[in-house]
Amino acid sequence: MTMKSLDGLRDDAAKLLEHLRRERDELNVQMHLARAEVRDEWHKLEPKWEHFEVRAKEVAASAGEASKDVGSALGLLGEELQHGYARIRDALKKG
């Protein structure tokens, strides 16, 4: 793995972490208005968020092939969180 690709992986992880953190924070403000099933979805995503946050920090701190593997897993987890947050946002819009 070249240094450039490792730096790119770190940058991608940092950008994804920041995007998801911002989205999570915005939704968290609205959760007091949410229906029970929306709150349940939120509670299912919270452990995944915590895992994602730890893994993103690991990518930032690590190097080499291990970073690539962690980065791939991080991308999948990030997608899952994005889809979950989108479902919550849609449910909140519907009221």
Buried (B, 14 or more C-beta within 10 A) or exposed (E): EEEEEBEEBBEBBBEBBEBBBEBBEEBEEBEEEBEEEBBEBBEEBEEBBEBBBEBBEBBBEBEEEEBBEBBEBBBEBBEEBBEBBEBBBEBBEEE
